[in-house]
Amino acid sequence: MRKLFAILLALAMLLSMTSFAIAEEPITVTVFRGDPGDQPTDDNKIYKMIEEEFGIKFEIEFLAGDLDETLGTKIAGEDYPDLFDGGNSAEKLINAGALIDLLPYISEEKTPNLYNHIKDLLPQLVNEDGELFIIPNYGINYNAQIQMACNGPAFFIQKQVLAWDNYPTIKTLDQYFDLIERFIAANPTNKDGVPYTGFAILCEDWRHFCLINPVQHLMGRPNDGEVVINVNSGNWETEVFITKDYAKPYYKKLNEEFKKGLISRDTFVMNYDQYIAALSSGTILGMFDQTWDFGSATAALETAGMYENTFCALPLVYDEHYGYGVIEEQYLNGAVPNKDRGFGISVNCEYPERMINLFENLLSDRWQKILQWGIEGEDYYVENGRMLMTQEQYNNRNDASWKMRNTAATIWESSPKKQGTQDDGNAWAPADQSENYFNLMSDYDKAFLSAYGYLKPADFFNAPCELAPYGEAWQIDKTPIQLDYNDFNAIQDKWLPIIIMSADDAEFEANWAAFQAEIAPCATVYEEYMQEEVLKLVEQATK
């Protein structure tokens, strides 16, 4: 009997070992990122660590071309990678049934890191059927939100332009363009004789928010996409701003700047790579954008030591003479979970449990430090409990070639992550660590901020407001009115460049009138839909 028991025990142990070996068999995970990017090097140290610990290698495909067309092709052929980041069109993947519901794989017992990461946010993250297809890749803070800089939308201007005018306080649209005009009049070219461009506008694909979104901010609201919402009345009135009188002055101002030569005709046909190259050259003086959208250009300028050509974010509003009274800017919002943005697991993935297990482990404190800070002793050091960096270590993080060898940025950017502060008070992000931020800032940037009496770029802005109960309205799924929404965007993409390039006032007025007539039907559908959805979200959040 004892012999039989021993045999059974040995067999059980063998089966257990065999099962474990199969579960941890090395695999190659296919990945799609809905953004352009560069392949990591084969000897990348963080990816090597992931491979050694989890038996996982990545085969990464980056976006090349139009996002919606690319996703449409993949959906039509059901050509789904294991990990699928659909960028700003992830709803297409969700509605096509390309992604699995993650909630059946997440529990307090089996995946405590993921469970605790999202448990308090589930009411606003799940759909009407209680499903969750993507865990937000950004916007979930631990302990405290840190606001060192404006990471979202703003009007940007090269620091050298502000320095040239003795560091003026620029609060309004007219002040902004007046300064750029005066700078170019005095400095038409850079030191190499290359002409400056006053203002650039990125119009390509989903990034056309650079063309469309500024009006809401000029009217004193944070980012709700293409609508303005009255958060003070209690009724949450929601309106499409492009059809309202207060949109027209912005495009009229751009038309004036175009006729003065400060805006190039080429800007309306630039793709994203060309736009980043132009910003990286240091010859673009200003633009409306979101900080994260041109981070590679900022890194390129800093690596080249062109700190004076990096950009300062400004929270502009309309001047009083436009007739809307004194507007108080409110660009910064409370922490916003990046709903439906990041990696989903496709229905074609043969090992969803291992992908969930990967996310679970990468969300541990140990791996978050590795992904965000690197390797202690190589990429940072600890002194008196504080995670710190030398100047060289900090500079490395802005070096594109160094990052390709030493970070897992592609996976980290689309995966769930911790933001805010660690339990011991250290920041999760190196750039949010106060000692790093101030002590390792370039001498140029230290002097620039000191000239304003500021300690951080966020000091140019009002403090973040409380996040509205609906979140931010740009996150609302538009697919129930997809055809009308497509028309709404396409008409703006067609007409707004034409309006900005109008030859004279009469042509501007005619073009604006034609634009308003054409967009009115789909704008009405969109406005009514958004009003209904905002009210639903408010009701859901306040139950």
Secondary structure as a PSIPRED ss2 file (coil, helix, strand):
# PSIPRED VFORMAT (PSIPRED V4.0)

   1 M C   1.000  0.000  0.000
   2 R H   0.000  1.000  0.000
   3 K H   0.000  1.000  0.000
   4 L H   0.000  1.000  0.000
   5 F H   0.000  1.000  0.000
   6 A H   0.000  1.000  0.000
   7 I H   0.000  1.000  0.000
   8 L H   0.000  1.000  0.000
   9 L H   0.000  1.000  0.000
  10 A H   0.000  1.000  0.000
  11 L H   0.000  1.000  0.000
  12 A H   0.000  1.000  0.000
  13 M H   0.000  1.000  0.000
  14 L H   0.000  1.000  0.000
  15 L H   0.000  1.000  0.000
  16 S H   0.000  1.000  0.000
  17 M H   0.000  1.000  0.000
  18 T H   0.000  1.000  0.000
  19 S H   0.000  1.000  0.000
  20 F H   0.000  1.000  0.000
  21 A H   0.000  1.000  0.000
  22 I H   0.000  1.000  0.000
  23 A H   0.000  1.000  0.000
  24 E C   1.000  0.000  0.000
  25 E C   1.000  0.000  0.000
  26 P C   1.000  0.000  0.000
  27 I E   0.000  0.000  1.000
  28 T E   0.000  0.000  1.000
  29 V E   0.000  0.000  1.000
  30 T E   0.000  0.000  1.000
  31 V E   0.000  0.000  1.000
  32 F E   0.000  0.000  1.000
  33 R E   0.000  0.000  1.000
  34 G C   1.000  0.000  0.000
  35 D C   1.000  0.000  0.000
  36 P C   1.000  0.000  0.000
  37 G C   1.000  0.000  0.000
  38 D C   1.000  0.000  0.000
  39 Q C   1.000  0.000  0.000
  40 P C   1.000  0.000  0.000
  41 T C   1.000  0.000  0.000
  42 D C   1.000  0.000  0.000
  43 D C   1.000  0.000  0.000
  44 N C   1.000  0.000  0.000
  45 K H   0.000  1.000  0.000
  46 I H   0.000  1.000  0.000
  47 Y H   0.000  1.000  0.000
  48 K H   0.000  1.000  0.000
  49 M H   0.000  1.000  0.000
  50 I H   0.000  1.000  0.000
  51 E H   0.000  1.000  0.000
  52 E H   0.000  1.000  0.000
  53 E H   0.000  1.000  0.000
  54 F H   0.000  1.000  0.000
  55 G C   1.000  0.000  0.000
  56 I E   0.000  0.000  1.000
  57 K E   0.000  0.000  1.000
  58 F E   0.000  0.000  1.000
  59 E E   0.000  0.000  1.000
  60 I E   0.000  0.000  1.000
  61 E E   0.000  0.000  1.000
  62 F E   0.000  0.000  1.000
  63 L C   1.000  0.000  0.000
  64 A C   1.000  0.000  0.000
  65 G C   1.000  0.000  0.000
  66 D C   1.000  0.000  0.000
  67 L H   0.000  1.000  0.000
  68 D H   0.000  1.000  0.000
  69 E H   0.000  1.000  0.000
  70 T H   0.000  1.000  0.000
  71 L H   0.000  1.000  0.000
  72 G H   0.000  1.000  0.000
  73 T H   0.000  1.000  0.000
  74 K H   0.000  1.000  0.000
  75 I H   0.000  1.000  0.000
  76 A H   0.000  1.000  0.000
  77 G C   1.000  0.000  0.000
  78 E C   1.000  0.000  0.000
  79 D C   1.000  0.000  0.000
  80 Y C   1.000  0.000  0.000
  81 P C   1.000  0.000  0.000
  82 D C   1.000  0.000  0.000
  83 L E   0.000  0.000  1.000
  84 F E   0.000  0.000  1.000
  85 D E   0.000  0.000  1.000
  86 G C   1.000  0.000  0.000
  87 G H   0.000  1.000  0.000
  88 N H   0.000  1.000  0.000
  89 S H   0.000  1.000  0.000
  90 A H   0.000  1.000  0.000
  91 E H   0.000  1.000  0.000
  92 K H   0.000  1.000  0.000
  93 L H   0.000  1.000  0.000
  94 I H   0.000  1.000  0.000
  95 N H   0.000  1.000  0.000
  96 A C   1.000  0.000  0.000
  97 G C   1.000  0.000  0.000
  98 A C   1.000  0.000  0.000
  99 L E   0.000  0.000  1.000
 100 I C   1.000  0.000  0.000
 101 D C   1.000  0.000  0.000
 102 L C   1.000  0.000  0.000
 103 L H   0.000  1.000  0.000
 104 P H   0.000  1.000  0.000
 105 Y H   0.000  1.000  0.000
 106 I C   1.000  0.000  0.000
 107 S C   1.000  0.000  0.000
 108 E C   1.000  0.000  0.000
 109 E C   1.000  0.000  0.000
 110 K C   1.000  0.000  0.000
 111 T C   1.000  0.000  0.000
 112 P H   0.000  1.000  0.000
 113 N H   0.000  1.000  0.000
 114 L H   0.000  1.000  0.000
 115 Y H   0.000  1.000  0.000
 116 N H   0.000  1.000  0.000
 117 H H   0.000  1.000  0.000
 118 I H   0.000  1.000  0.000
 119 K H   0.000  1.000  0.000
 120 D H   0.000  1.000  0.000
 121 L H   0.000  1.000  0.000
 122 L H   0.000  1.000  0.000
 123 P H   0.000  1.000  0.000
 124 Q H   0.000  1.000  0.000
 125 L H   0.000  1.000  0.000
 126 V C   1.000  0.000  0.000
 127 N C   1.000  0.000  0.000
 128 E C   1.000  0.000  0.000
 129 D C   1.000  0.000  0.000
 130 G C   1.000  0.000  0.000
 131 E C   1.000  0.000  0.000
 132 L C   1.000  0.000  0.000
 133 F C   1.000  0.000  0.000
 134 I C   1.000  0.000  0.000
 135 I C   1.000  0.000  0.000
 136 P C   1.000  0.000  0.000
 137 N C   1.000  0.000  0.000
 138 Y C   1.000  0.000  0.000
 139 G C   1.000  0.000  0.000
 140 I C   1.000  0.000  0.000
 141 N E   0.000  0.000  1.000
 142 Y E   0.000  0.000  1.000
 143 N C   1.000  0.000  0.000
 144 A C   1.000  0.000  0.000
 145 Q C   1.000  0.000  0.000
 146 I C   1.000  0.000  0.000
 147 Q C   1.000  0.000  0.000
 148 M C   1.000  0.000  0.000
 149 A C   1.000  0.000  0.000
 150 C C   1.000  0.000  0.000
 151 N C   1.000  0.000  0.000
 152 G C   1.000  0.000  0.000
 153 P E   0.000  0.000  1.000
 154 A E   0.000  0.000  1.000
 155 F E   0.000  0.000  1.000
 156 F E   0.000  0.000  1.000
 157 I E   0.000  0.000  1.000
 158 Q E   0.000  0.000  1.000
 159 K H   0.000  1.000  0.000
 160 Q H   0.000  1.000  0.000
 161 V H   0.000  1.000  0.000
 162 L H   0.000  1.000  0.000
 163 A H   0.000  1.000  0.000
 164 W H   0.000  1.000  0.000
 165 D C   1.000  0.000  0.000
 166 N C   1.000  0.000  0.000
 167 Y C   1.000  0.000  0.000
 168 P C   1.000  0.000  0.000
 169 T C   1.000  0.000  0.000
 170 I C   1.000  0.000  0.000
 171 K C   1.000  0.000  0.000
 172 T E   0.000  0.000  1.000
 173 L H   0.000  1.000  0.000
 174 D H   0.000  1.000  0.000
 175 Q H   0.000  1.000  0.000
 176 Y H   0.000  1.000  0.000
 177 F H   0.000  1.000  0.000
 178 D H   0.000  1.000  0.000
 179 L H   0.000  1.000  0.000
 180 I H   0.000  1.000  0.000
 181 E H   0.000  1.000  0.000
 182 R H   0.000  1.000  0.000
 183 F H   0.000  1.000  0.000
 184 I H   0.000  1.000  0.000
 185 A H   0.000  1.000  0.000
 186 A H   0.000  1.000  0.000
 187 N C   1.000  0.000  0.000
 188 P C   1.000  0.000  0.000
 189 T E   0.000  0.000  1.000
 190 N C   1.000  0.000  0.000
 191 K C   1.000  0.000  0.000
 192 D C   1.000  0.000  0.000
 193 G C   1.000  0.000  0.000
 194 V C   1.000  0.000  0.000
 195 P E   0.000  0.000  1.000
 196 Y C   1.000  0.000  0.000
 197 T E   0.000  0.000  1.000
 198 G C   1.000  0.000  0.000
 199 F E   0.000  0.000  1.000
 200 A E   0.000  0.000  1.000
 201 I C   1.000  0.000  0.000
 202 L C   1.000  0.000  0.000
 203 C C   1.000  0.000  0.000
 204 E C   1.000  0.000  0.000
 205 D H   0.000  1.000  0.000
 206 W H   0.000  1.000  0.000
 207 R H   0.000  1.000  0.000
 208 H H   0.000  1.000  0.000
 209 F H   0.000  1.000  0.000
 210 C H   0.000  1.000  0.000
 211 L H   0.000  1.000  0.000
 212 I H   0.000  1.000  0.000
 213 N C   1.000  0.000  0.000
 214 P H   0.000  1.000  0.000
 215 V H   0.000  1.000  0.000
 216 Q H   0.000  1.000  0.000
 217 H H   0.000  1.000  0.000
 218 L H   0.000  1.000  0.000
 219 M C   1.000  0.000  0.000
 220 G C   1.000  0.000  0.000
 221 R C   1.000  0.000  0.000
 222 P C   1.000  0.000  0.000
 223 N C   1.000  0.000  0.000
 224 D C   1.000  0.000  0.000
 225 G C   1.000  0.000  0.000
 226 E C   1.000  0.000  0.000
 227 V E   0.000  0.000  1.000
 228 V E   0.000  0.000  1.000
 229 I E   0.000  0.000  1.000
 230 N C   1.000  0.000  0.000
 231 V C   1.000  0.000  0.000
 232 N C   1.000  0.000  0.000
 233 S C   1.000  0.000  0.000
 234 G C   1.000  0.000  0.000
 235 N C   1.000  0.000  0.000
 236 W C   1.000  0.000  0.000
 237 E C   1.000  0.000  0.000
 238 T E   0.000  0.000  1.000
 239 E E   0.000  0.000  1.000
 240 V E   0.000  0.000  1.000
 241 F H   0.000  1.000  0.000
 242 I H   0.000  1.000  0.000
 243 T H   0.000  1.000  0.000
 244 K C   1.000  0.000  0.000
 245 D H   0.000  1.000  0.000
 246 Y H   0.000  1.000  0.000
 247 A H   0.000  1.000  0.000
 248 K H   0.000  1.000  0.000
 249 P H   0.000  1.000  0.000
 250 Y H   0.000  1.000  0.000
 251 Y H   0.000  1.000  0.000
 252 K H   0.000  1.000  0.000
 253 K H   0.000  1.000  0.000
 254 L H   0.000  1.000  0.000
 255 N H   0.000  1.000  0.000
 256 E H   0.000  1.000  0.000
 257 E H   0.000  1.000  0.000
 258 F H   0.000  1.000  0.000
 259 K H   0.000  1.000  0.000
 260 K C   1.000  0.000  0.000
 261 G C   1.000  0.000  0.000
 262 L C   1.000  0.000  0.000
 263 I E   0.000  0.000  1.000
 264 S C   1.000  0.000  0.000
 265 R H   0.000  1.000  0.000
 266 D H   0.000  1.000  0.000
 267 T H   0.000  1.000  0.000
 268 F H   0.000  1.000  0.000
 269 V C   1.000  0.000  0.000
 270 M C   1.000  0.000  0.000
 271 N C   1.000  0.000  0.000
 272 Y H   0.000  1.000  0.000
 273 D H   0.000  1.000  0.000
 274 Q H   0.000  1.000  0.000
 275 Y H   0.000  1.000  0.000
 276 I H   0.000  1.000  0.000
 277 A H   0.000  1.000  0.000
 278 A H   0.000  1.000  0.000
 279 L H   0.000  1.000  0.000
 280 S H   0.000  1.000  0.000
 281 S H   0.000  1.000  0.000
 282 G C   1.000  0.000  0.000
 283 T C   1.000  0.000  0.000
 284 I E   0.000  0.000  1.000
 285 L C   1.000  0.000  0.000
 286 G E   0.000  0.000  1.000
 287 M E   0.000  0.000  1.000
 288 F E   0.000  0.000  1.000
 289 D E   0.000  0.000  1.000
 290 Q E   0.000  0.000  1.000
 291 T H   0.000  1.000  0.000
 292 W H   0.000  1.000  0.000
 293 D H   0.000  1.000  0.000
 294 F H   0.000  1.000  0.000
 295 G H   0.000  1.000  0.000
 296 S H   0.000  1.000  0.000
 297 A H   0.000  1.000  0.000
 298 T H   0.000  1.000  0.000
 299 A H   0.000  1.000  0.000
 300 A H   0.000  1.000  0.000
 301 L H   0.000  1.000  0.000
 302 E H   0.000  1.000  0.000
 303 T H   0.000  1.000  0.000
 304 A C   1.000  0.000  0.000
 305 G C   1.000  0.000  0.000
 306 M C   1.000  0.000  0.000
 307 Y H   0.000  1.000  0.000
 308 E H   0.000  1.000  0.000
 309 N H   0.000  1.000  0.000
 310 T C   1.000  0.000  0.000
 311 F E   0.000  0.000  1.000
 312 C E   0.000  0.000  1.000
 313 A E   0.000  0.000  1.000
 314 L E   0.000  0.000  1.000
 315 P C   1.000  0.000  0.000
 316 L C   1.000  0.000  0.000
 317 V E   0.000  0.000  1.000
 318 Y C   1.000  0.000  0.000
 319 D C   1.000  0.000  0.000
 320 E H   0.000  1.000  0.000
 321 H H   0.000  1.000  0.000
 322 Y H   0.000  1.000  0.000
 323 G C   1.000  0.000  0.000
 324 Y C   1.000  0.000  0.000
 325 G C   1.000  0.000  0.000
 326 V C   1.000  0.000  0.000
 327 I C   1.000  0.000  0.000
 328 E C   1.000  0.000  0.000
 329 E C   1.000  0.000  0.000
 330 Q C   1.000  0.000  0.000
 331 Y C   1.000  0.000  0.000
 332 L C   1.000  0.000  0.000
 333 N C   1.000  0.000  0.000
 334 G C   1.000  0.000  0.000
 335 A C   1.000  0.000  0.000
 336 V C   1.000  0.000  0.000
 337 P C   1.000  0.000  0.000
 338 N C   1.000  0.000  0.000
 339 K C   1.000  0.000  0.000
 340 D C   1.000  0.000  0.000
 341 R C   1.000  0.000  0.000
 342 G C   1.000  0.000  0.000
 343 F C   1.000  0.000  0.000
 344 G E   0.000  0.000  1.000
 345 I E   0.000  0.000  1.000
 346 S E   0.000  0.000  1.000
 347 V C   1.000  0.000  0.000
 348 N C   1.000  0.000  0.000
 349 C C   1.000  0.000  0.000
 350 E C   1.000  0.000  0.000
 351 Y C   1.000  0.000  0.000
 352 P H   0.000  1.000  0.000
 353 E H   0.000  1.000  0.000
 354 R H   0.000  1.000  0.000
 355 M H   0.000  1.000  0.000
 356 I H   0.000  1.000  0.000
 357 N H   0.000  1.000  0.000
 358 L H   0.000  1.000  0.000
 359 F H   0.000  1.000  0.000
 360 E H   0.000  1.000  0.000
 361 N H   0.000  1.000  0.000
 362 L H   0.000  1.000  0.000
 363 L C   1.000  0.000  0.000
 364 S C   1.000  0.000  0.000
 365 D H   0.000  1.000  0.000
 366 R H   0.000  1.000  0.000
 367 W H   0.000  1.000  0.000
 368 Q H   0.000  1.000  0.000
 369 K H   0.000  1.000  0.000
 370 I H   0.000  1.000  0.000
 371 L H   0.000  1.000  0.000
 372 Q H   0.000  1.000  0.000
 373 W C   1.000  0.000  0.000
 374 G C   1.000  0.000  0.000
 375 I C   1.000  0.000  0.000
 376 E E   0.000  0.000  1.000
 377 G C   1.000  0.000  0.000
 378 E C   1.000  0.000  0.000
 379 D C   1.000  0.000  0.000
 380 Y E   0.000  0.000  1.000
 381 Y E   0.000  0.000  1.000
 382 V E   0.000  0.000  1.000
 383 E E   0.000  0.000  1.000
 384 N C   1.000  0.000  0.000
 385 G C   1.000  0.000  0.000
 386 R E   0.000  0.000  1.000
 387 M E   0.000  0.000  1.000
 388 L E   0.000  0.000  1.000
 389 M C   1.000  0.000  0.000
 390 T C   1.000  0.000  0.000
 391 Q H   0.000  1.000  0.000
 392 E H   0.000  1.000  0.000
 393 Q H   0.000  1.000  0.000
 394 Y H   0.000  1.000  0.000
 395 N H   0.000  1.000  0.000
 396 N H   0.000  1.000  0.000
 397 R C   1.000  0.000  0.000
 398 N C   1.000  0.000  0.000
 399 D C   1.000  0.000  0.000
 400 A H   0.000  1.000  0.000
 401 S H   0.000  1.000  0.000
 402 W H   0.000  1.000  0.000
 403 K H   0.000  1.000  0.000
 404 M H   0.000  1.000  0.000
 405 R H   0.000  1.000  0.000
 406 N H   0.000  1.000  0.000
 407 T C   1.000  0.000  0.000
 408 A C   1.000  0.000  0.000
 409 A H   0.000  1.000  0.000
 410 T H   0.000  1.000  0.000
 411 I H   0.000  1.000  0.000
 412 W H   0.000  1.000  0.000
 413 E H   0.000  1.000  0.000
 414 S H   0.000  1.000  0.000
 415 S C   1.000  0.000  0.000
 416 P C   1.000  0.000  0.000
 417 K C   1.000  0.000  0.000
 418 K C   1.000  0.000  0.000
 419 Q E   0.000  0.000  1.000
 420 G E   0.000  0.000  1.000
 421 T E   0.000  0.000  1.000
 422 Q C   1.000  0.000  0.000
 423 D C   1.000  0.000  0.000
 424 D C   1.000  0.000  0.000
 425 G C   1.000  0.000  0.000
 426 N C   1.000  0.000  0.000
 427 A E   0.000  0.000  1.000
 428 W C   1.000  0.000  0.000
 429 A C   1.000  0.000  0.000
 430 P H   0.000  1.000  0.000
 431 A H   0.000  1.000  0.000
 432 D H   0.000  1.000  0.000
 433 Q C   1.000  0.000  0.000
 434 S H   0.000  1.000  0.000
 435 E H   0.000  1.000  0.000
 436 N H   0.000  1.000  0.000
 437 Y H   0.000  1.000  0.000
 438 F H   0.000  1.000  0.000
 439 N H   0.000  1.000  0.000
 440 L C   1.000  0.000  0.000
 441 M C   1.000  0.000  0.000
 442 S C   1.000  0.000  0.000
 443 D H   0.000  1.000  0.000
 444 Y H   0.000  1.000  0.000
 445 D H   0.000  1.000  0.000
 446 K H   0.000  1.000  0.000
 447 A H   0.000  1.000  0.000
 448 F H   0.000  1.000  0.000
 449 L H   0.000  1.000  0.000
 450 S H   0.000  1.000  0.000
 451 A H   0.000  1.000  0.000
 452 Y H   0.000  1.000  0.000
 453 G C   1.000  0.000  0.000
 454 Y C   1.000  0.000  0.000
 455 L C   1.000  0.000  0.000
 456 K C   1.000  0.000  0.000
 457 P H   0.000  1.000  0.000
 458 A H   0.000  1.000  0.000
 459 D H   0.000  1.000  0.000
 460 F H   0.000  1.000  0.000
 461 F C   1.000  0.000  0.000
 462 N C   1.000  0.000  0.000
 463 A C   1.000  0.000  0.000
 464 P C   1.000  0.000  0.000
 465 C C   1.000  0.000  0.000
 466 E C   1.000  0.000  0.000
 467 L C   1.000  0.000  0.000
 468 A C   1.000  0.000  0.000
 469 P C   1.000  0.000  0.000
 470 Y C   1.000  0.000  0.000
 471 G C   1.000  0.000  0.000
 472 E C   1.000  0.000  0.000
 473 A H   0.000  1.000  0.000
 474 W H   0.000  1.000  0.000
 475 Q H   0.000  1.000  0.000
 476 I C   1.000  0.000  0.000
 477 D C   1.000  0.000  0.000
 478 K C   1.000  0.000  0.000
 479 T H   0.000  1.000  0.000
 480 P H   0.000  1.000  0.000
 481 I H   0.000  1.000  0.000
 482 Q H   0.000  1.000  0.000
 483 L H   0.000  1.000  0.000
 484 D H   0.000  1.000  0.000
 485 Y H   0.000  1.000  0.000
 486 N H   0.000  1.000  0.000
 487 D H   0.000  1.000  0.000
 488 F H   0.000  1.000  0.000
 489 N H   0.000  1.000  0.000
 490 A H   0.000  1.000  0.000
 491 I H   0.000  1.000  0.000
 492 Q H   0.000  1.000  0.000
 493 D H   0.000  1.000  0.000
 494 K H   0.000  1.000  0.000
 495 W H   0.000  1.000  0.000
 496 L H   0.000  1.000  0.000
 497 P H   0.000  1.000  0.000
 498 I H   0.000  1.000  0.000
 499 I H   0.000  1.000  0.000
 500 I H   0.000  1.000  0.000
 501 M C   1.000  0.000  0.000
 502 S C   1.000  0.000  0.000
 503 A C   1.000  0.000  0.000
 504 D C   1.000  0.000  0.000
 505 D H   0.000  1.000  0.000
 506 A H   0.000  1.000  0.000
 507 E H   0.000  1.000  0.000
 508 F H   0.000  1.000  0.000
 509 E H   0.000  1.000  0.000
 510 A H   0.000  1.000  0.000
 511 N H   0.000  1.000  0.000
 512 W H   0.000  1.000  0.000
 513 A H   0.000  1.000  0.000
 514 A H   0.000  1.000  0.000
 515 F H   0.000  1.000  0.000
 516 Q H   0.000  1.000  0.000
 517 A H   0.000  1.000  0.000
 518 E H   0.000  1.000  0.000
 519 I H   0.000  1.000  0.000
 520 A H   0.000  1.000  0.000
 521 P H   0.000  1.000  0.000
 522 C H   0.000  1.000  0.000
 523 A H   0.000  1.000  0.000
 524 T H   0.000  1.000  0.000
 525 V H   0.000  1.000  0.000
 526 Y H   0.000  1.000  0.000
 527 E H   0.000  1.000  0.000
 528 E H   0.000  1.000  0.000
 529 Y H   0.000  1.000  0.000
 530 M H   0.000  1.000  0.000
 531 Q H   0.000  1.000  0.000
 532 E H   0.000  1.000  0.000
 533 E H   0.000  1.000  0.000
 534 V H   0.000  1.000  0.000
 535 L H   0.000  1.000  0.000
 536 K H   0.000  1.000  0.000
 537 L H   0.000  1.000  0.000
 538 V H   0.000  1.000  0.000
 539 E H   0.000  1.000  0.000
 540 Q H   0.000  1.000  0.000
 541 A H   0.000  1.000  0.000
 542 T C   1.000  0.000  0.000
 543 K C   1.000  0.000  0.000
